Amino acid sequence: MKTRRPLPVAVLLLAALALLGREALGRRPDPAGTPVPPAATAAMVSAASAFLSALTPEQRTRAVFALDDAERLNWHFIPRERRGLPLKEMDERQRTLARALLQTGLSQRGYQKANTIIDLELVLRELGGNPVQRDPELYYFSVFGEPSASDPWAFRVEGHHLSLNYTLGDDAAVATSPAFFGANPARVLSGPRQGVRALAGEEDLARQLATSLDQAQRALAIVAAEAPRDIVTSNQLDVDPLEPAGIPVDRLTAEQSRLLVQLIDEYLGRMTDDVASRRRERLRATDFDRVTFAWAGPLEVGAPHYYRVQGPSFLIEYDNTQNDANHIHSVWRDFEGDFGRDLLREHYREAPHPH
């Protein structure tokens, strides 16, 4: 069999840029918060303000925290007791406003994924789960600081298998990680929702890429014969690049490079279009030629498997091993920008000091 020679990085980048669209900006975006059009952050400010205005004083004490409150970093994706205001304790108008806030941070596709994940709680209940715990209304909304167009603030939407963290800063910058989406079951096997897959693209694109690799490429990409039981980073507050990294993009063919970009875009495309487009620009300008792809476990459909994609600034992790490999955890992390740390550091560096 004829061995495929890896294409030069420059050729791969041209293919990736063609897929991602417009040419990269001349200015490299800040590696922490993603600069977006002011209208995008204004929509978040407006939606958060409307939501908070609709709450009773007692509800506000549940929903609002100081920006530096330790609760902002207390994130997780398991079913557990949480602080914040759950949908269960809102009236219909308040729920509408809460969901409107969530919509400002997600694309239409991302919002659909989030709603499907929430609805899977009903499937788990039907499968015999605890009805108190398996509740699609136990998704909590929290605001940190005061929604503002000029000062930093943040909001979080979190429950089982969903943790979305947004930090807004100066100059219409927004940080969107950690961003966790999970699905149990990954594919609904029976009942009225049979066949539903909340995270189909995340699974199928990665397997398509992994199975396209030749023997030499697999020797680099497949980092373990058995998949880990969960994403390696779990709910850690700080993450570093993981090793072994896997196969670098310059060892992929043009078609494989295109699949890798599609996979990354499946994650980017969850976020609001303005945030996603700016992150794509950054990927083109700074990251893509150093991205790696790693796989663990068998390649067959239905077998426990894991993969990660990482570049100099970000990490994507995905694991599907639990419940007979029908239970997905997936997350986007930013090595420097999780919880808007760099964004806030820059704000306080530039803020005038009191005399």
DAHU-V27881 format. One record per pair of residues at least 12 apart in sequence whose C-alpha atoms are under 10 Angstrom apart, sorted by the first residue. I is the first residue (numbers start at 1). J is the second residue. Records with the same first field share a line. If there is no record, write none. Layout:
# DAHU-V27881
I: J  J
This chain:
# DAHU-V27881
3: 214  215  216
4: 213  214  216  217  251  252  253
5: 251  252  253
6: 217  249  250  251  252  253  254
7: 249  250  251  252  253  254  257
8: 249  250  251  252  253  254
9: 248  249  250  251  252  253  254  257  288  289  290
10: 250  289
11: 250  253  254  257
12: 249  250  251  252  253  254  255  256  257  258  288  289
13: 249  250  254  257  258  284  288  289
14: 254  284
15: 254  255  257  258  261
16: 254  255  257  258  259  260  261  262  283  284  288  289
17: 258  261  280  281  283  284  285  288
18: 258
19: 258  261  262
20: 258  261  262  265  277  280  281  283  284
21: 277  280  281  284
22: 277  280  281  284
23: 281  284  285
24: 278  280  281  282  283  284  285  286
25: 278  281  282  284  285
26: 281  285
27: 281  282  285
28: 281  282  283  284  285  286
29: 173  278  279  281  282  283  285  286
30: 173  282  337  342  343
31: 175  279  282  286  313  314  334  335  336  337  342  343
32: 173  174  175  176  177  313  334  335  336  337  338  339  340  341  342  343  344  345  346
33: 166  167  168  169  170  171  172  173  174  175  176  177  275  279  336  337  338  339  340  341  342  343  344  346
34: 168  169  171  172  173  174  175  176  274  275  276  277  278  279  282  337  340  343
35: 168  169  170  171  172  173  174  175  274  275  278  279
36: 171  172  173  174  273  274  275  276  277  278  279
37: 171  172  173  274  275  278
38: 149  171  172  173  274
39: 172  274
40: 104  105  172  173  174  272  273  274  275
41: 104  105  148  149  168  169  171  172  173  174  274  275
42: 104  147  148  149  172
43: 100  101  103  104  105  149
44: 100  101  102  103  104  105  147  148  149  154  155  166  168
45: 101  104  146  147  148  149  153  154  168
46: 100  101  104  147  148  149
47: 97  98  99  100  101  102  103  104  147
48: 97  98  100  101  102  104  142  143  146  147  148  154  155
49: 97  101  143  146  147  148
50: 94  97  98  100  101
51: 93  94  95  96  97  98  99  100  101  141  143
52: 64  94  97  98  142  143  146  147
53: 94  97
54: 90  91  93  94  95  97  98
55: 85  90  91  93  94
56: 90
59: 84  85  86  89  90
60: 84  85  142  143
61: 84  85
62: 83  84  85  86  140  141  142  143
63: 83  84  85  86  140  141  142  143  144  155  156
64: 83  84  85  141  142  143  144  145  146  155
65: 83  84  142  143  144  145  146  154  155
66: 143  144  145  146  153  154
67: 143  144  145  146  152  153  154  155  167
68: 144  145  153
69: 144  145
71: 83  84  142  144
72: 142  143  144  154  155  156  165  167  339
73: 165  178  235  236  237  338  339
74: 235  236  237
75: 156  157  158  159  163  164  165  178  180  235  236  237
76: 158  159  160  161  162  163  178  180  234  235  236
77: 158  159  160  161  162  163  164  180  181  182  234  235  329
78: 158  159  160  161  162  163  182  235
79: 133  134  135  138  139  158  159  160  161  162
80: 133  138  159  160
81: 133  138  159
82: 138  139  140  141  158  159
83: 140  141  142  158
84: 139  140  141  142  143  156  157  158
85: 98  138  139  140  141  142  143  157
86: 98  136  137  138  139  140  141  142  157  158  159
87: 99  136  137  138  139  140  141
88: 135  136  137  138  139  140
89: 137  138  140
90: 137
95: 137
98: 140  141  142  157
99: 111  115  141  157
101: 141  155  156  157
102: 114  141  155  156  157  164
103: 271  272
104: 271  272  273
105: 155  164  165  166  174  176  270  271  272  273  274  275
106: 164  176  268  269  270  271  272  273  274  275  276
107: 268  269  270  271  272  273  274  275  276
108: 269  270  271  272  273
109: 266  269  270  271  272  273
110: 181  266  267  268  269  270  271  272  273
111: 270  271  272
112: 198  270
113: 162  181  182  183  197  198  199  200  270
114: 161  162  163  164  180  181  182  183  198  199  270
115: 136  162  198
116: 183  196  197  198  199
117: 136  159  160  161  162  181  182  183  184  185  186  197  198  199
118: 134  135  136  137  138  139  159  160  161  162  182  183  198
119: 134  135  136  137  193  198
120: 134  135  136  160  161  183  184  185  186  188  193  196  197  198
121: 133  134  135  136  137  138  160  161  183  184  185
122: 134  135  136
123: 184  185  188  190  191  192  193  194
124: 184  185  188
126: 191
127: 190  191
133: 160
134: 160
135: 159  160
136: 159  160
137: 159
138: 158  159  160
139: 157  158  159  160  161  162  163
140: 156  157  158  159  160  163
141: 155  156  157  158  159  164
142: 154  155  156  157  158  165
143: 155  156  157  166  167
144: 156  166  167
147: 168
148: 168  169  170
149: 168  169  170  171  172
150: 168  169  170  171  172
151: 168  169  170  171  344  347
152: 167  168  169  170  173  174  340  343  344  347  348
153: 166  167  168  169  170  174  340  344
154: 166  167  168  169  174  175  176  339  340
155: 167  168  176
156: 176
158: 180
160: 181  182  183  184
161: 180  181  182  183  184  328  329  330
162: 179  180  181  182  183  329  330  331
163: 177  178  179  180  181  182  331
164: 176  177  178  179  180  181  271  331
165: 177  178  179  180  338  339  340
166: 178  179  338  339  340
167: 337  338  339  340  341  343  344
168: 339  340  343  344
169: 340  343  344  346  347
170: 343  344  346  347
171: 347
173: 275  340  343
174: 275  337  339  340  343
175: 275  334  337  338  339  340  341  342  343  344
176: 271  272  275  276  332  333  334  337  338  339  340
177: 314  331  332  333  334  335  337  338  339  340
178: 235  236  237  331  332  333  334  335  337  338  339  340
179: 267  270  271  316  330  331  332  333  334  338  339
180: 235  316  317  318  329  330  331  332  333
181: 198  199  267  270  318  328  329  330  331  332
182: 198  199  318  319  320  327  328  329  330  331
183: 197  198  199  200  320  326  327  328  329  330
184: 197  198  320  322  323  325  326  327  328  329
185: 197  198  322  323  324  325  326  327  328
186: 198  199  200  203  320  323  325  326  327  328  329
187: 199  200  325  326  327  328
188: 326
189: 326
198: 328
199: 266  328  329  330
200: 266
201: 262  263  265  266  267
202: 262  263  264  265  266  267  318  328  330
203: 263  301  305  306  307  318  319  320  328  330
204: 263  301
205: 259  260  261  262  263  264  266
206: 259  260  262  263  264  293  294  295  299  306  307  308  309  318
207: 295  298  299  300  301  305  306  307
208: 256  259  260  263  299
209: 252  255  256  257  258  259  260  262  263  293  295
210: 222  256  259  260  293  294  295  296  299  307
211: 299  300
212: 252  253  255  256  259
213: 247  251  252  253  256
214: 252
216: 251
217: 246  247  248  251  252
218: 246  247  294  295
219: 246  247
220: 244  245  246  247  248  251  292  293  294  295
221: 244  245  246  247  248  292  293  294  295  296  307
222: 244  245  246  247  293  294  295  296  297  298  299  306  307
223: 243  244  245  246  247  293  294  295  296  297  306  307
224: 244  294  295  296  297  298  305  306
225: 295  296  297  298  299  305
226: 295  296  297  298  303  304  305  306  321
227: 295  296  297  298  303  304  305  306  307  319  320  321
228: 296  297  304  305  306  307  319  320  321
229: 304  305  306  319  320  321  322
230: 305  306  317  318  319  320  321  322  327  328  329  330
231: 306  307  308  316  317  318  319  320  321  328  329  330  331
232: 306  308  317  318  319
233: 315  317  331  333
234: 317  329  330  331
235: 331
237: 333  338  339
238: 333  334  335  336  337  338  339
239: 314  315  333  334  335  336  338
240: 312  313  314  315  333  334  335  336
241: 310  311  312  313  314  315  334  335
242: 294  308  309  310  315
243: 294
244: 292  293  294
245: 291  292  293  294  295  308  309  310  311
246: 291  292  293  294  295  296  307  308  309  310
247: 291  292  293  294  295  309
248: 288  289  290  291  292  293  294  309  310  311
249: 288  289  290  291  292  293
250: 288  289  290  291  292
251: 292
252: 292  293
257: 288
260: 288  291  292  293  309
261: 280  283  288  291
263: 309  316
264: 280  283  309  310  316  332
265: 277  279  280
267: 316  330  331  332
268: 280  332
282: 313
283: 311  312  313  314
286: 311  312  313
287: 310  311  312  313  314
288: 310  311  312
289: 311  312
290: 310  311  312
291: 309  310  311  312  313  314  315
292: 308  309  310  311  312  315
293: 307  308  309  310  311  316
294: 306  307  308  309  310  317
295: 307  308  309  318  319
296: 308  319
297: 320  321
301: 325
302: 320  321  324  325  326
303: 320  321  324  325  326
304: 319  320  321  322  323  324  325  326  327
305: 318  319  320  321  322  325  328
306: 318  319  320  321  328  329  330
307: 319  320  330
308: 330  331  332
309: 332
310: 332  333  334  335
311: 334  335
312: 334  335  336
313: 333  334  335  336  337
314: 332  333  334  335  336  337  338
315: 331  332  333  334  335
316: 330  331  332  333  334
317: 329  330  331  332  333
318: 330  331  332
319: 331
